Amino acid sequence: MRQNPSFVLGEVAEIKRLVRENPWVTMVSHTSDGQLVASHYPFILDESGDDSSDELVLLSHVGRPDEQLHELGQHELLLVVQGPHGYISPGWYDANPAVPTWNFIVAHLYGTPEILTDEQNLLVLDKLVDHFEDRMENPRRMNGTTENAEYAARIVSGTVGFRMKVTRFVAKNKMSQNKPAETVERIIGELEGDGPYASEALAAQMRRVHARLAQ
């Protein structure tokens, strides 16, 4: 991904926030036979360490035989984490000539996965379920009942869990940082409106980025 100094996202804390809020991740492998393989799975952060540290560690699992297709653990894996994004019309700028663009936040995370044991995988699956069920009025826990726990133990063999420590990353947060403040406000106003390209999530991300720039 080509970088632009105006849009570089280099803060690990912000990438952790991106993963927490956007857990549906694209996995890409370049396998030993020269093929590119892509899959899509939910990921969570390994929160067992110090959250203030610059270490990025992600947890997930794949269904068999995706671990063979990706040759998990044998080479570097690319994870693409994408946040709010959307079309930005030049009509939202001013009367001067301009072209449309796309605002977005995305991170490319690289590392070699560590394959987990079945017991470790069960713990990760339990955390993954809790991560999403915590928002529910009546959460269904993987180990909430004896029957649920027994069912999970039976199906775990159909999945392969893994832990990936990120060894390098490239991330971009393009939120009109190169535009004047009045133009930014017009863009946010359009995104918060009811037009065909309205996006509350993108507007909120823009407000967050520009509030931090103003500090």
C-alpha positions in Angstrom: 0.0 0.0 0.0 1.5 3.3 -1.1 2.0 5.7 1.8 1.3 9.5 1.9 2.8 11.5 4.8 -0.6 13.2 5.4 -2.4 10.0 6.0 0.1 7.7 7.8 -1.3 5.8 10.7 1.6 4.7 12.9 0.1 4.5 16.4 -0.3 1.0 17.7 -3.1 2.1 20.0 -5.1 3.3 17.0 -4.6 0.1 15.1 -5.8 -1.8 18.2 -8.9 0.3 18.2 -9.4 -0.4 14.5 -9.2 -4.2 15.1 -11.6 -4.0 18.1 -14.2 -2.0 16.1 -13.7 -3.9 12.8 -13.1 -7.6 13.6 -14.0 -9.0 10.2 -10.6 -9.4 8.6 -9.2 -10.5 5.3 -6.4 -13.1 5.4 -4.0 -13.3 2.4 -1.2 -15.9 1.9 1.3 -16.4 -0.8 1.7 -20.1 -0.8 4.7 -22.3 -1.7 3.2 -23.2 -5.1 3.0 -19.5 -6.0 -0.7 -19.1 -5.5 -2.5 -16.3 -3.6 -5.1 -17.5 -1.1 -7.6 -15.2 0.6 -10.1 -16.0 3.4 -12.3 -14.0 5.8 -12.6 -14.6 9.5 -13.3 -12.7 12.7 -10.3 -11.7 14.8 -9.8 -10.4 18.3 -6.8 -8.9 20.0 -4.8 -10.9 22.5 -5.5 -8.7 25.5 -3.5 -10.7 28.0 -0.5 -8.3 27.8 -0.1 -4.6 28.7 -2.5 -2.6 26.5 -0.1 0.4 26.6 2.6 -1.6 24.9 3.4 -1.4 21.2 3.0 -5.2 20.8 0.2 -6.2 18.4 -1.0 -9.8 18.8 -4.2 -11.2 17.1 -6.2 -14.3 17.7 -8.5 -16.3 15.4 -9.3 -19.6 13.9 -10.1 -21.1 10.5 -12.3 -23.9 9.5 -10.5 -27.0 8.1 -9.0 -27.2 5.5 -8.3 -23.5 5.3 -5.2 -24.0 7.4 -3.8 -26.2 4.6 -4.8 -23.8 1.9 -3.0 -21.0 3.6 -0.1 -23.2 4.9 -0.6 -21.6 8.2 2.5 -21.3 10.3 4.8 -22.0 7.4 5.2 -18.4 6.1 4.1 -14.8 6.6 0.4 -14.0 6.6 -1.1 -10.7 5.6 -4.2 -9.4 7.5 -6.2 -6.6 6.0 -8.3 -4.7 8.6 -10.7 -2.1 7.1 -12.7 0.5 9.0 -15.3 3.1 7.8 -14.9 4.2 4.2 -16.8 6.0 1.5 -17.1 8.2 -1.6 -16.3 11.9 -1.2 -17.8 14.1 -4.0 -15.9 17.1 -5.3 -19.3 18.9 -5.1 -18.8 18.9 -1.3 -15.7 21.1 -1.6 -16.2 24.5 -3.3 -16.5 25.9 -6.8 -12.9 25.3 -7.7 -12.0 22.4 -10.1 -11.6 19.1 -8.2 -11.9 15.4 -8.6 -13.7 12.9 -6.3 -11.9 10.7 -3.8 -12.4 8.0 -1.3 -11.9 8.4 2.5 -10.9 5.3 4.4 -8.9 3.7 7.3 -7.1 0.4 6.7 -4.2 -1.5 8.2 -2.0 -4.2 6.6 -0.6 -6.4 9.4 2.1 -9.0 8.7 3.3 -11.9 10.8 3.7 -15.7 10.9 0.9 -17.5 12.7 1.5 -19.8 15.7 -0.8 -22.8 15.6 -2.7 -23.4 18.9 -3.5 -26.7 20.6 -7.1 -27.8 20.7 -7.2 -26.7 24.4 -5.8 -23.2 23.5 -8.2 -23.0 20.5 -11.2 -23.6 22.8 -10.1 -20.7 25.0 -9.8 -18.5 21.9 -13.2 -19.5 20.6 -14.7 -18.8 24.1 -13.2 -15.3 24.0 -14.4 -14.8 20.5 -18.0 -15.7 21.4 -17.9 -13.5 24.5 -16.5 -10.6 22.4 -19.7 -10.5 20.3 -22.2 -11.9 22.8 -21.4 -9.2 25.4 -23.6 -6.8 23.4 -26.6 -9.0 23.5 -29.4 -8.7 26.0 -29.2 -12.4 26.9 -25.7 -13.5 25.9 -25.2 -17.1 24.8 -21.9 -18.2 26.2 -19.9 -21.0 24.6 -19.6 -22.5 28.1 -22.8 -21.1 29.4 -24.3 -24.6 29.9 -22.9 -28.1 30.1 -24.6 -28.9 26.8 -23.0 -25.9 25.0 -19.6 -26.7 26.4 -19.9 -30.3 25.3 -21.0 -29.3 21.9 -18.1 -26.8 21.5 -15.6 -29.5 22.6 -17.0 -31.9 19.9 -16.7 -29.4 17.0 -13.3 -27.8 18.0 -11.5 -30.5 15.9 -13.1 -28.9 12.8 -11.2 -25.7 13.4 -7.6 -24.6 13.7 -6.8 -21.8 16.1 -3.8 -19.5 15.8 -2.1 -16.6 17.4 -0.3 -14.0 15.3 2.3 -11.5 16.6 2.5 -8.6 14.1 6.1 -8.1 13.1 5.4 -5.2 10.7 2.5 -3.1 9.5 1.5 -0.4 7.1 -1.6 1.6 7.9 -3.4 4.5 6.4 -6.1 6.9 7.8 -7.2 9.1 4.9 -9.8 11.5 6.3 -9.4 14.7 4.3 -6.5 15.9 6.5 -5.2 17.8 3.4 -8.3 19.9 3.1 -9.2 23.3 4.8 -11.3 23.1 7.9 -14.3 24.6 6.2 -14.2 21.9 3.5 -13.8 19.2 6.1 -17.0 20.5 7.9 -18.9 20.4 4.6 -17.8 16.9 3.9 -18.8 15.7 7.4 -22.1 17.5 7.1 -22.8 15.6 3.8 -21.8 12.3 5.4 -24.1 13.0 8.3 -27.0 13.9 6.0 -29.5 11.7 4.1 -27.8 11.8 0.7 -26.8 8.7 -1.4 -23.3 8.6 0.2 -24.2 9.4 3.8 -22.2 7.5 6.3 -22.5 8.2 10.0 -19.5 5.9 10.8 -17.2 7.7 8.3 -18.4 11.1 9.6 -17.6 10.0 13.2 -14.1 8.8 12.2 -13.4 12.1 10.4 -14.5 14.1 13.5 -12.3 12.0 15.7 -9.2 12.4 13.4 -9.7 16.2 13.0 -10.4 16.7 16.7 -7.0 15.1 17.5 -5.3 17.2 14.8 -6.7 20.3 16.4 -5.2 19.5 19.8 
